[in-house]
Amino acid sequence: MIKEKITILDENGLHALPASRFVKLAEKFESNVTLKKGDIEVSGKSIMGILTLACEKGSTVILSCDGKDEKEALKALRKILEGQD
């Protein structure tokens, strides 16, 4: 398992469009993907879970990936959270 603390950089936060892209990309990986903000941890493969985190610009989340393609998953998913994709 690998984890990384990431700050949401998109001006609009992690709203529906980037959350949808995140989930679609997360589903392509075998690894289990989770996002945690504060005490709330949700599946990175659940759009409703991600939206419940209400991540605004500047929010900090912990992205965790666990599985055989965890490094690739973390690298790709980080880009969406940081607004690079």
N, C-alpha and C positions, 0 to 999 in steps of 0.2 A: 504494500500500500504506500502511495505517495500522497503528500498533502502540500498545498501551497496557499499562502495568504495572498489574496488579490483584492485590489481596490477597483471598484467600478468606475470607469472613466468616461463612459458615454454620457453626453449632456442630458439625455432623457432617462438615464438609469437603465436598469434591466427591465424594460417594458415588454409588451407583447411580441414585437417583431424580433428583437435579439434573443428573447427567451425562447421563441419558437425555433430560431436557427440553432440555438444551443441544444435544445432537446433533439432536433433532427440529427445533429452531428453526434451527440452523445449516444444515440441509438445505434450508430454505425460501429461502435466499439463494443467488444465483449466485456470489458471491464465494468465493474459496478462504479457508478459516478454519483457523488453526493455533493451538495452545497450546504454550507452551514453559515448562518448569520445569527450571532448572539447564541441563544439557547435552542434555536430552531434549526433542525437538520432535515433536508428533503432530498428526494431522489432527483438526480440531474436528468432523468429521463421522464419527468413528470412536469408538464407545462403548468398545471395548477399548483403544484408544489413550489415551483420556482417563483411564480407570481405572488404566492402568499408571503414570500420573504420581503416584498416591497423594497427592493434595492434601488435607492436613488444614487445619483452621481456622488462619489465620495464614500459610499458604503464599502465596508470591508467584509469579504466572505472567505470562507475556507473551502477550496475545491479539493476534493479527495477522489482519487481513482485507485481501484484495486482490481488487478487482473493481469493477464499476460500482455495486454497492449496498453498498460497504464501510462507509460511515459509518453507514447504518441497521443493518447487521449488528453492528458493534461496539457501538453503543448498546444494542441489544436483548440481545445476549449478555452484556454487562457486568453487566446486572441479575441474571442467573442466578448468575454467579460471586460477586457481592457479596451474594447472598441476598435480593435485593429482589423476586424473582419466584418 
